[in-house]
C-alpha cells in the first residue's frame, strides 16, 4: 500500500515538474520584451528566429529559394499606423504566399503601428529594428536625423532578409505605398531581366513623371539610368556589393552616384505600379502636395508574364530605342500651341544644357531636376512622356556622349 502511495506521489511530482517545464519554455519564448514603451509579447518569437541562423521559419529557409519563391517583399515601417493600407493591398493582390512571402521591418518603436502590424499574425513575418537610439548628426543638423535613422534601418532590414533569412531577391516597399493590381505580375515578369542582364541592377514600380496626362499605355516598360526607388527589386549580389559601403544617410541619392550605378540601368513602367499616400514623412510634405499626389496608379491588370520582355535587354533595347527617338521629328515647344498636326506618332524636343532642360521641363510639366547628373527617368539622356496626347522625347543632341557628373 505504501509503495503504491509513493509511486502515485512520484507521478504527481513528475507531472507537476513537466508542467512547470512546459510553462517555463512557453514563457521564455513569448515573454514580454520592452522596446521603448511597447510590450511586444506577441511577436518576440520573431526576434529569436532572426537572431539564430538555425530554426528559421520554414517559408524563409534557404531551401525554399529553389521551391518557388519569386521575391520576398520587405515592408519598411516606422510610426505610420496607416501601414495597414499598404499591407491590405499587398495581401489582396498577392497571387501566392509561397511566391511572395512578406517581411515587415519596423523601426521607431511606435506602439500603435506595432499593434497594427502584429494584428496580421502569420500572414506576414514581423521583425523589429533593435536599435532605436538617437543619432548624433554631424554638424548638429538635427532636422536631418530622419534621413540617418532611415538609412540605418534600411541597412539592418536588408541584412536580415539577405544575410539571415538567406533570400535571393527582395522587393522593398515603404509603409506609405499603395500597389497596383498587377504589381506582383510586373515584378515576376521582370525578374528574368534582373537575373540575366548584368546591366540591369534594379526594377522599380515608379515613374517620377507618371502623372495623369503624362502617361499612356500600361504595357510600356523602359530602361532608365535614374534610380527611381519607391517600390523596387534588387538581388542579393547587389546587396553584397553595396553593404560594405552603405551610407549613414541619404541612401537613395547615394545609390544614384556613378560609383554605385556603374552605368547600370533600372527597369521602370510608363504607368506607376505604386503611389504614395504619405504626405508626412522624412522628405515629403510640400513635395507631396505639389507632385506626388498627382501620380497615376495603374488600375488595369496587364499580363506581363505572358509577354516576351527580352526587348528590354541592353543589346536589343539600345539600338531600337535610339532609332525610335531620333527618327521622331524635331520640334520646338511652340509647336504644341501652333495648331499644327504632325503626321508622326512621336516628336522630339531637344535640350542643349542642364539649364535648357530645366526650362523645357517646366514648360512641358515634367520633373526638371537632375540627380548626380541624370535627369529623372532619363535613359541615355532621353526622357519619354506624353504631352497634349502626343509621345514626346526630351533629348540631348544625337552626338550625346554621356552624363556630366557634378564634382
Buried (B, 14 or more C-beta within 10 A) or exposed (E): EEEEEEEEEEEEEEEEEEEEEEEEEEEEEBEEBEBEEBEBEBBBBBBEBBEEEEEBBEBBBEEBBEEEBBBBBBBBBBBBBBBBBBBEBBEEBBEEEEBBBBBBBBBBBBBEBBEBBBEBEEBBBBBBBBEBEEBEBEEEEEEBBBBBBBBBBBBBBBBBBBBBBBBBBBBBBBBBBBBBBBBBBBBBBBBBBBEEBEBBBBBBBBBBBBBEEBBEEBEBBBBBBBBBBBBBBBBBBBBEBBBEEBBBBBBBBBBBBBEBBEEBBBBBBBBBBBBBBBBEBBEBEEEBEEBBEBBBBBEEBBEBBEEEBEEBBBEEBBEEBBEBBBEBEEBEEEBBEEEEEEEEEBBBBBBEEBEEBBBBBEBBEBBBEBBBBBBBBBBBBBBBBBBEEBBBBBBBEEEEEEBEEEE
